Amino acid sequence: MTVARIAAALLMTTVVFAADLDFETYRSRVEPIFLKKRLGHACCVTCHAANSSAFHLEALTPGATTWTAEQSRRNFENVSRLVVPGNPDASKLLLHPLSPDAGGDYFHSGGRQFASKQDEEWKTIAAWVDAAK
């Protein structure tokens, strides 16, 4: 299989995943989590708007406290690539910032945003992912 065919297949998979995920729930319940300051941590957007990692968020417009609808749509498309609809436990978005003691990835340069799967915000994101069965 050529690189172009592999890239096309991956893009089609991402589009299917994004179609399975609910944008309105993402925008109203999940996206605000990325703006929230947690004790001992920066907001997700602080690092993820300034980097080129897989979890890239749009930079906020100067003076804004939330994203525009267009920015949210781009964030949704990026975030959707990091989840397995219907399977929170296989979704990088949920595993990467989760403590390794709770089943998360070994390293996250932003620290452990979620100490366990019992964290209310972790559960909010997991419910959004799980609903896309």
N, C-alpha and C positions, 0 to 999 in steps of 0.2 A: 504494500500500500504506500502510495507516495505521501510526502509530507503535506501536500495540499489537500489530499483526501482525508488524512487524519485530522487536519485543522478544521476542515468542513464538518466532519463528523462530530468533533468536539463542540463546535459552534452550534450545531443543530441540537445536541444534547443540552447545552446551556439554555437555548431558547425554550426547549420543552420544559426544563426545570423551572425557568422563570414563569412560564405560562401556568404551571401547577401551583405556584406560590401566590398568595393573595397580596396584591400591592397595597390595598387600603389598610389592611391589618399591619403590614410592614410599616407603612408611613405613620400610622397613628399609635402603634404600640411598640414596635421594634426599634425603629429609627431614633426615637427620643433617648433610648438607652445609650446610643453612641455619643450623645451630647452630655451625659450625666457625669459629674465628677464623683469619683469614689475615694474614700479615705485612703491616702497613701498612693494614689494613682492619678494620672492625667486622664482627661476625657479621651475616649477612643479617637475622636476627630482630631485631637491635638497632634497625634503622631500619624494617623492614617490618612490625613489630607496632605501631609508633607512628604509621604513616601511613595514608592512605586511597588509596594507589596501587592499580593493578590487581594488583600482586603484594603482597597483604596476607597476613600470617601472624598466627596467633593469638598473643597474649601468653602467655608461659609463666606458669604458676601460681607465685607466690612460693616460692622454694626449690627449684623443680623444675629438672631439667637436660634434660628432654625433654617432649614434649607427651603428653597423654592420648589415648586412642583417638578420643574424640569431637573433640578439637581437631585431631588429625591428619586426620580425615575432612573437617573444614571447610577445613583447609589444602589438602588434596588437591583439593577442589572449586574453590578459588580458583586454585591452580597449574594445574589442568587447562585453565583458560580461556586460558592463556598458551602453550599448545603446540599444534602441528599433529601429531596422531598419525602416526607413520611418517615425519615430516619435521623432523628437528632443525634443519636450516638455515633453516627458515621459522618456527621457534618463538621467540617473544619472550623466553621464560624463558631461553633459551640465548644469544640475540643481544644482549640489553640489557646484561648484565654482561661481555660479551666485548670485548676490545680491538678498536678500529676497524681496526687493522693486520691483524687476523685475520678481519675480516668482521663485526665487531660494530657496534652502534649508535654513533653519534657521541657521545652524552652519556649518562652514568649518574652521578648525584650521589654514589653510593657508591663511585666509582672502578671500576677494572677488576679484577673478581674473578678473571677468567680471561685470562691473557696470550695464550693460543692454544687451538685446538681439541685440542691435545695434552695439555692439563691433565687429569690423571686424573679429577678431579671433574667437569669439563665432559663428559668421555667417559662417565662414569657416568650423568649426566642424559640425555645424547644417546642412550645405549643404551636407557634406559627409554622415551624418546619413540619411538625407532625400532622398538621391539618391538611397538608398538601399530599394526601395519599392517593 
